[in-house]
C-alpha cells in the first residue's frame, strides 16, 4: 500500500484540496497529515507531498495531484 504524507503547514499552498481529492477518489492508499515533515524550504516554495518517503513537488496543487497519481 502506498503511503502519502502531507505537511499541515503546506495547506496554505493548496494541498488540503489534494488530500481531500485523494481520499475521495483513490483506494488502497494510506494518507497521513502531520504538523511538520521537516521540509520547510520546500514547504515555503509550493505544494509537496512525500510518496513512499520520496519528495514530490509541483507548482500548483492540481499538478501535485497529477504527479501523485503517476507514482501510484
Biopython code that builds the backbone (N, CA, C, O; Angstrom):
import numpy as np
from Bio.PDB.StructureBuilder import StructureBuilder

atoms = [
    (1, "UNK", "N", (0.842, -1.186, 0.000)),
    (1, "UNK", "CA", (0.000, 0.000, 0.000)),
    (1, "UNK", "C", (0.885, 1.248, 0.000)),
    (1, "UNK", "O", (1.846, 1.341, 0.763)),
    (2, "UNK", "N", (0.554, 2.177, -0.845)),
    (2, "UNK", "CA", (1.313, 3.420, -0.960)),
    (2, "UNK", "C", (1.002, 4.325, 0.228)),
    (2, "UNK", "O", (-0.152, 4.465, 0.632)),
    (3, "UNK", "N", (2.047, 4.936, 0.781)),
    (3, "UNK", "CA", (1.888, 5.872, 1.894)),
    (3, "UNK", "C", (2.201, 7.284, 1.398)),
    (3, "UNK", "O", (3.259, 7.528, 0.817)),
    (4, "UNK", "N", (1.282, 8.197, 1.632)),
    (4, "UNK", "CA", (1.461, 9.591, 1.220)),
    (4, "UNK", "C", (1.364, 10.467, 2.460)),
    (4, "UNK", "O", (0.389, 10.400, 3.209)),
    (5, "UNK", "N", (2.382, 11.286, 2.666)),
    (5, "UNK", "CA", (2.413, 12.180, 3.816)),
    (5, "UNK", "C", (2.317, 13.625, 3.345)),
    (5, "UNK", "O", (2.946, 14.028, 2.366)),
    (6, "UNK", "N", (1.520, 14.383, 4.065)),
    (6, "UNK", "CA", (1.356, 15.803, 3.796)),
    (6, "UNK", "C", (1.689, 16.600, 5.042)),
    (6, "UNK", "O", (1.472, 16.141, 6.164)),
    (7, "UNK", "N", (2.221, 17.802, 4.835)),
    (7, "UNK", "CA", (2.531, 18.723, 5.918)),
    (7, "UNK", "C", (1.341, 19.668, 6.108)),
    (7, "UNK", "O", (0.895, 20.320, 5.164)),
    (8, "UNK", "N", (0.850, 19.728, 7.308)),
    (8, "UNK", "CA", (-0.281, 20.617, 7.610)),
    (8, "UNK", "C", (0.061, 22.076, 7.316)),
    (8, "UNK", "O", (-0.805, 22.853, 6.915)),
    (9, "UNK", "N", (1.316, 22.442, 7.516)),
    (9, "UNK", "CA", (1.737, 23.816, 7.239)),
    (9, "UNK", "C", (1.704, 24.135, 5.745)),
    (9, "UNK", "O", (1.693, 25.305, 5.361)),
    (10, "UNK", "N", (1.689, 23.107, 4.905)),
    (10, "UNK", "CA", (1.675, 23.297, 3.460)),
    (10, "UNK", "C", (0.258, 23.458, 2.912)),
    (10, "UNK", "O", (0.080, 23.672, 1.713)),
    (11, "UNK", "N", (-0.742, 23.357, 3.775)),
    (11, "UNK", "CA", (-2.133, 23.511, 3.331)),
    (11, "UNK", "C", (-2.369, 24.885, 2.705)),
    (11, "UNK", "O", (-3.257, 25.034, 1.866)),
    (12, "UNK", "N", (-1.590, 25.887, 3.101)),
    (12, "UNK", "CA", (-1.715, 27.227, 2.503)),
    (12, "UNK", "C", (-1.354, 27.203, 1.018)),
    (12, "UNK", "O", (-1.726, 28.109, 0.272)),
    (13, "UNK", "N", (-0.635, 26.172, 0.594)),
    (13, "UNK", "CA", (-0.250, 26.019, -0.810)),
    (13, "UNK", "C", (-1.289, 25.217, -1.602)),
    (13, "UNK", "O", (-1.087, 24.936, -2.783)),
    (14, "UNK", "N", (-2.402, 24.850, -0.951)),
    (14, "UNK", "CA", (-3.477, 24.135, -1.640)),
    (14, "UNK", "C", (-3.464, 22.630, -1.468)),
    (14, "UNK", "O", (-4.250, 21.930, -2.105)),
    (15, "UNK", "N", (-2.589, 22.121, -0.621)),
    (15, "UNK", "CA", (-2.501, 20.666, -0.505)),
    (15, "UNK", "C", (-3.674, 20.038, 0.245)),
    (15, "UNK", "O", (-3.909, 18.836, 0.115)),
    (16, "UNK", "N", (-4.406, 20.817, 1.019)),
    (16, "UNK", "CA", (-5.581, 20.246, 1.696)),
    (16, "UNK", "C", (-6.587, 19.748, 0.662)),
    (16, "UNK", "O", (-7.234, 18.720, 0.865)),
    (17, "UNK", "N", (-6.716, 20.472, -0.437)),
    (17, "UNK", "CA", (-7.610, 20.034, -1.519)),
    (17, "UNK", "C", (-7.124, 18.725, -2.120)),
    (17, "UNK", "O", (-7.931, 17.863, -2.468)),
    (18, "UNK", "N", (-5.814, 18.571, -2.244)),
    (18, "UNK", "CA", (-5.237, 17.340, -2.779)),
    (18, "UNK", "C", (-5.537, 16.172, -1.844)),
    (18, "UNK", "O", (-5.909, 15.089, -2.297)),
    (19, "UNK", "N", (-5.376, 16.392, -0.543)),
    (19, "UNK", "CA", (-5.678, 15.365, 0.456)),
    (19, "UNK", "C", (-7.127, 14.912, 0.305)),
    (19, "UNK", "O", (-7.405, 13.716, 0.221)),
    (20, "UNK", "N", (-8.041, 15.866, 0.273)),
    (20, "UNK", "CA", (-9.463, 15.541, 0.173)),
    (20, "UNK", "C", (-9.789, 14.812, -1.116)),
    (20, "UNK", "O", (-10.563, 13.854, -1.114)),
    (21, "UNK", "N", (-9.209, 15.256, -2.205)),
    (21, "UNK", "CA", (-9.462, 14.635, -3.504)),
    (21, "UNK", "C", (-8.936, 13.197, -3.533)),
    (21, "UNK", "O", (-9.614, 12.298, -4.031)),
    (22, "UNK", "N", (-7.747, 12.982, -3.010)),
    (22, "UNK", "CA", (-7.193, 11.630, -2.960)),
    (22, "UNK", "C", (-8.044, 10.719, -2.090)),
    (22, "UNK", "O", (-8.299, 9.574, -2.463)),
    (23, "UNK", "N", (-8.487, 11.205, -0.942)),
    (23, "UNK", "CA", (-9.314, 10.382, -0.045)),
    (23, "UNK", "C", (-10.628, 9.986, -0.706)),
    (23, "UNK", "O", (-11.134, 8.888, -0.472)),
    (24, "UNK", "N", (-11.179, 10.865, -1.523)),
    (24, "UNK", "CA", (-12.450, 10.591, -2.187)),
    (24, "UNK", "C", (-12.304, 9.687, -3.404)),
    (24, "UNK", "O", (-13.189, 8.878, -3.684)),
    (25, "UNK", "N", (-11.195, 9.817, -4.130)),
    (25, "UNK", "CA", (-11.108, 9.202, -5.449)),
    (25, "UNK", "C", (-10.158, 8.008, -5.563)),
    (25, "UNK", "O", (-10.237, 7.254, -6.533)),
    (26, "UNK", "N", (-9.268, 7.824, -4.594)),
    (26, "UNK", "CA", (-8.263, 6.771, -4.729)),
    (26, "UNK", "C", (-8.367, 5.810, -3.549)),
    (26, "UNK", "O", (-8.414, 6.220, -2.389)),
    (27, "UNK", "N", (-8.401, 4.515, -3.882)),
    (27, "UNK", "CA", (-8.455, 3.487, -2.842)),
    (27, "UNK", "C", (-7.078, 2.889, -2.625)),
    (27, "UNK", "O", (-6.175, 3.077, -3.441)),
    (28, "UNK", "N", (-6.922, 2.183, -1.545)),
    (28, "UNK", "CA", (-5.697, 1.452, -1.223)),
    (28, "UNK", "C", (-4.472, 2.344, -1.092)),
    (28, "UNK", "O", (-3.384, 1.988, -1.543)),
    (29, "UNK", "N", (-4.654, 3.505, -0.471)),
    (29, "UNK", "CA", (-3.523, 4.356, -0.120)),
    (29, "UNK", "C", (-3.660, 4.747, 1.345)),
    (29, "UNK", "O", (-4.763, 4.795, 1.888)),
    (30, "UNK", "N", (-2.550, 5.019, 1.960)),
    (30, "UNK", "CA", (-2.540, 5.476, 3.339)),
    (30, "UNK", "C", (-2.109, 6.940, 3.337)),
    (30, "UNK", "O", (-0.981, 7.254, 2.956)),
    (31, "UNK", "N", (-2.996, 7.833, 3.757)),
    (31, "UNK", "CA", (-2.697, 9.263, 3.779)),
    (31, "UNK", "C", (-2.511, 9.710, 5.225)),
    (31, "UNK", "O", (-3.358, 9.465, 6.084)),
    (32, "UNK", "N", (-1.394, 10.363, 5.469)),
    (32, "UNK", "CA", (-1.116, 10.924, 6.788)),
    (32, "UNK", "C", (-0.899, 12.425, 6.652)),
    (32, "UNK", "O", (-0.222, 12.882, 5.731)),
    (33, "UNK", "N", (-1.472, 13.180, 7.566)),
    (33, "UNK", "CA", (-1.241, 14.619, 7.629)),
    (33, "UNK", "C", (-0.530, 14.886, 8.946)),
    (33, "UNK", "O", (-1.064, 14.610, 10.021)),
    (34, "UNK", "N", (0.672, 15.421, 8.851)),
    (34, "UNK", "CA", (1.467, 15.700, 10.043)),
    (34, "UNK", "C", (1.663, 17.201, 10.192)),
    (34, "UNK", "O", (1.572, 17.946, 9.216)),
    (35, "UNK", "N", (1.929, 17.635, 11.394)),
    (35, "UNK", "CA", (2.075, 19.067, 11.639)),
    (35, "UNK", "C", (3.305, 19.632, 10.944)),
    (35, "UNK", "O", (3.289, 20.787, 10.518)),
    (36, "UNK", "N", (4.375, 18.842, 10.819)),
    (36, "UNK", "CA", (5.576, 19.283, 10.119)),
    (36, "UNK", "C", (6.347, 18.050, 9.660)),
    (36, "UNK", "O", (6.546, 17.107, 10.426)),
    (37, "UNK", "N", (6.779, 18.070, 8.398)),
    (37, "UNK", "CA", (7.570, 16.963, 7.860)),
    (37, "UNK", "C", (9.052, 17.290, 7.790)),
    (37, "UNK", "O", (9.861, 16.439, 7.421)),
    (38, "UNK", "N", (9.415, 18.528, 8.146)),
    (38, "UNK", "CA", (10.819, 18.914, 8.148)),
    (38, "UNK", "C", (11.354, 19.348, 6.794)),
    (38, "UNK", "O", (12.568, 19.409, 6.597)),
    (39, "UNK", "N", (10.473, 19.646, 5.872)),
    (39, "UNK", "CA", (10.873, 20.124, 4.544)),
    (39, "UNK", "C", (10.494, 21.599, 4.411)),
    (39, "UNK", "O", (9.854, 21.992, 3.435)),
    (40, "UNK", "N", (10.882, 22.401, 5.377)),
    (40, "UNK", "CA", (10.415, 23.791, 5.473)),
    (40, "UNK", "C", (10.770, 24.626, 4.235)),
    (40, "UNK", "O", (9.964, 25.448, 3.800)),
    (41, "UNK", "N", (11.942, 24.430, 3.674)),
    (41, "UNK", "CA", (12.325, 25.161, 2.471)),
    (41, "UNK", "C", (11.414, 24.822, 1.306)),
    (41, "UNK", "O", (10.979, 25.714, 0.578)),
    (42, "UNK", "N", (11.119, 23.534, 1.123)),
    (42, "UNK", "CA", (10.213, 23.092, 0.059)),
    (42, "UNK", "C", (8.785, 23.533, 0.344)),
    (42, "UNK", "O", (8.040, 23.881, -0.572)),
    (43, "UNK", "N", (8.416, 23.517, 1.595)),
    (43, "UNK", "CA", (7.064, 23.894, 2.015)),
    (43, "UNK", "C", (6.771, 25.356, 1.663)),
    (43, "UNK", "O", (5.654, 25.694, 1.271)),
    (44, "UNK", "N", (7.771, 26.206, 1.805)),
    (44, "UNK", "CA", (7.593, 27.631, 1.526)),
    (44, "UNK", "C", (7.498, 27.923, 0.030)),
    (44, "UNK", "O", (6.946, 28.949, -0.369)),
    (45, "UNK", "N", (8.033, 27.026, -0.796)),
    (45, "UNK", "CA", (8.098, 27.253, -2.239)),
    (45, "UNK", "C", (6.800, 26.871, -2.949)),
    (45, "UNK", "O", (6.355, 27.581, -3.852)),
    (46, "UNK", "N", (6.192, 25.755, -2.547)),
    (46, "UNK", "CA", (4.989, 25.304, -3.243)),
    (46, "UNK", "C", (4.447, 24.022, -2.658)),
    (46, "UNK", "O", (4.969, 23.511, -1.666)),
    (47, "UNK", "N", (3.393, 23.500, -3.275)),
    (47, "UNK", "CA", (2.772, 22.277, -2.762)),
    (47, "UNK", "C", (3.689, 21.066, -2.930)),
    (47, "UNK", "O", (4.362, 20.916, -3.950)),
    (48, "UNK", "N", (3.704, 20.203, -1.905)),
    (48, "UNK", "CA", (4.516, 18.993, -1.961)),
    (48, "UNK", "C", (3.886, 17.903, -1.114)),
    (48, "UNK", "O", (3.005, 18.153, -0.291)),
    (49, "UNK", "N", (4.359, 16.700, -1.338)),
    (49, "UNK", "CA", (3.970, 15.546, -0.531)),
    (49, "UNK", "C", (5.120, 14.559, -0.549)),
    (49, "UNK", "O", (6.003, 14.635, -1.403)),
    (50, "UNK", "N", (5.106, 13.641, 0.388)),
    (50, "UNK", "CA", (6.053, 12.533, 0.380)),
    (50, "UNK", "C", (5.277, 11.283, -0.018)),
    (50, "UNK", "O", (4.362, 10.860, 0.689)),
    (51, "UNK", "N", (5.644, 10.701, -1.140)),
    (51, "UNK", "CA", (5.016, 9.473, -1.612)),
    (51, "UNK", "C", (6.009, 8.349, -1.380)),
    (51, "UNK", "O", (7.048, 8.278, -2.035)),
    (52, "UNK", "N", (5.678, 7.469, -0.438)),
    (52, "UNK", "CA", (6.619, 6.424, -0.004)),
    (52, "UNK", "C", (7.981, 7.033, 0.303)),
    (52, "UNK", "O", (9.015, 6.521, -0.126)),
    (53, "UNK", "N", (7.968, 8.132, 1.049)),
    (53, "UNK", "CA", (9.151, 8.864, 1.507)),
    (53, "UNK", "C", (9.947, 9.535, 0.391)),
    (53, "UNK", "O", (11.074, 9.971, 0.624)),
    (54, "UNK", "N", (9.389, 9.629, -0.814)),
    (54, "UNK", "CA", (10.026, 10.344, -1.920)),
    (54, "UNK", "C", (9.336, 11.699, -2.096)),
    (54, "UNK", "O", (8.112, 11.768, -2.215)),
    (55, "UNK", "N", (10.120, 12.764, -2.110)),
    (55, "UNK", "CA", (9.573, 14.109, -2.252)),
    (55, "UNK", "C", (8.975, 14.296, -3.641)),
    (55, "UNK", "O", (9.631, 14.056, -4.655)),
    (56, "UNK", "N", (7.717, 14.729, -3.667)),
    (56, "UNK", "CA", (7.036, 15.073, -4.915)),
    (56, "UNK", "C", (6.581, 16.511, -4.765)),
    (56, "UNK", "O", (5.790, 16.823, -3.875)),
    (57, "UNK", "N", (7.073, 17.394, -5.630)),
    (57, "UNK", "CA", (6.754, 18.811, -5.526)),
    (57, "UNK", "C", (6.292, 19.329, -6.878)),
    (57, "UNK", "O", (6.748, 18.874, -7.927)),
    (58, "UNK", "N", (5.370, 20.298, -6.830)),
    (58, "UNK", "CA", (4.801, 20.847, -8.055)),
    (58, "UNK", "C", (4.592, 22.344, -7.901)),
    (58, "UNK", "O", (4.767, 22.904, -6.819)),
    (59, "UNK", "N", (4.213, 22.983, -9.007)),
    (59, "UNK", "CA", (3.948, 24.420, -8.989)),
    (59, "UNK", "C", (2.543, 24.738, -8.499)),
    (59, "UNK", "O", (2.312, 25.800, -7.919)),
    (60, "UNK", "N", (1.602, 23.824, -8.729)),
    (60, "UNK", "CA", (0.217, 24.036, -8.300)),
    (60, "UNK", "C", (-0.300, 22.780, -7.616)),
    (60, "UNK", "O", (0.277, 21.704, -7.770)),
    (61, "UNK", "N", (-1.379, 22.912, -6.865)),
    (61, "UNK", "CA", (-1.960, 21.748, -6.195)),
    (61, "UNK", "C", (-2.523, 20.756, -7.214)),
    (61, "UNK", "O", (-2.474, 19.546, -6.993)),
    (62, "UNK", "N", (-3.061, 21.266, -8.336)),
    (62, "UNK", "CA", (-3.594, 20.387, -9.371)),
    (62, "UNK", "C", (-2.475, 19.544, -9.986)),
    (62, "UNK", "O", (-2.645, 18.351, -10.237)),
    (63, "UNK", "N", (-1.336, 20.186, -10.222)),
    (63, "UNK", "CA", (-0.183, 19.478, -10.769)),
    (63, "UNK", "C", (0.340, 18.448, -9.777)),
    (63, "UNK", "O", (0.746, 17.354, -10.171)),
    (64, "UNK", "N", (0.334, 18.790, -8.490)),
    (64, "UNK", "CA", (0.767, 17.850, -7.460)),
    (64, "UNK", "C", (-0.121, 16.614, -7.459)),
    (64, "UNK", "O", (0.373, 15.490, -7.370)),
    (65, "UNK", "N", (-1.418, 16.817, -7.556)),
    (65, "UNK", "CA", (-2.357, 15.698, -7.592)),
    (65, "UNK", "C", (-2.026, 14.760, -8.752)),
    (65, "UNK", "O", (-1.975, 13.543, -8.573)),
    (66, "UNK", "N", (-1.805, 15.319, -9.926)),
    (66, "UNK", "CA", (-1.495, 14.514, -11.108)),
    (66, "UNK", "C", (-0.160, 13.781, -10.944)),
    (66, "UNK", "O", (-0.027, 12.628, -11.356)),
    (67, "UNK", "N", (0.805, 14.437, -10.354)),
    (67, "UNK", "CA", (2.108, 13.809, -10.141)),
    (67, "UNK", "C", (2.007, 12.656, -9.146)),
    (67, "UNK", "O", (2.663, 11.628, -9.314)),
    (68, "UNK", "N", (1.190, 12.826, -8.117)),
    (68, "UNK", "CA", (0.981, 11.750, -7.141)),
    (68, "UNK", "C", (0.326, 10.557, -7.827)),
    (68, "UNK", "O", (0.720, 9.415, -7.589)),
    (69, "UNK", "N", (-0.657, 10.804, -8.663)),
    (69, "UNK", "CA", (-1.321, 9.715, -9.379)),
    (69, "UNK", "C", (-0.324, 8.927, -10.227)),
    (69, "UNK", "O", (-0.438, 7.708, -10.351)),
    (70, "UNK", "N", (0.642, 9.619, -10.803)),
    (70, "UNK", "CA", (1.657, 8.939, -11.612)),
    (70, "UNK", "C", (2.535, 8.007, -10.773)),
    (70, "UNK", "O", (3.059, 7.017, -11.282)),
    (71, "UNK", "N", (2.695, 8.328, -9.487)),
    (71, "UNK", "CA", (3.503, 7.490, -8.593)),
    (71, "UNK", "C", (2.744, 6.261, -8.101)),
    (71, "UNK", "O", (3.335, 5.330, -7.554)),
    (72, "UNK", "N", (1.441, 6.270, -8.301)),
    (72, "UNK", "CA", (0.647, 5.138, -7.832)),
    (72, "UNK", "C", (0.723, 4.045, -8.860)),
    (72, "UNK", "O", (0.125, 2.984, -8.679)),
]
sb = StructureBuilder()
sb.init_structure("model")
sb.init_model(0)
sb.init_chain("A")
sb.init_seg("    ")
for serial, (resi, resn, name, xyz) in enumerate(atoms, 1):
    if name == "N":
        sb.init_residue(resn, " ", resi, " ")
    sb.init_atom(name, np.array(xyz, "f"), 0.0, 1.0, " ", f" {name:<3s}", serial, name[0])
structure = sb.get_structure()
